[in-house]
Amino acid sequence: MVDSFDLDLSLTMEDYHNAPTTTTTTKRPKSPSPEEVQVHVFAMPSVVDPLGVCTVCMEGFHSSCRNGKQAPCGHVYHFDCITKWLSLHNSCPLCRCKVSGHEISL
């Protein structure tokens, strides 16, 4: 009987010999406060009568909200939408370009 080596099986097997016996925890970076996010969004350039839709809420820029906020990458969003998004993520919702100086990871 000839023993054969199965690469697929060996790559998917758990390695019990080298498994760590203790678990380590990594600290998450501090999330920015809502006030810090709002300050950052206020500093973004305003765009009057932007075309298209806000890709966070998928609604147009209508008469009650005629101004949009422009991210550094050029994409435009409603003030409230980009504020909520940046409180959770540190990137543009469309292109994932880094938006603020905060290090946020989920």
Order of alpha helices (4+ residues) and beta strands (2+ residues): alpha-alpha-beta-beta-beta-beta-beta-alpha
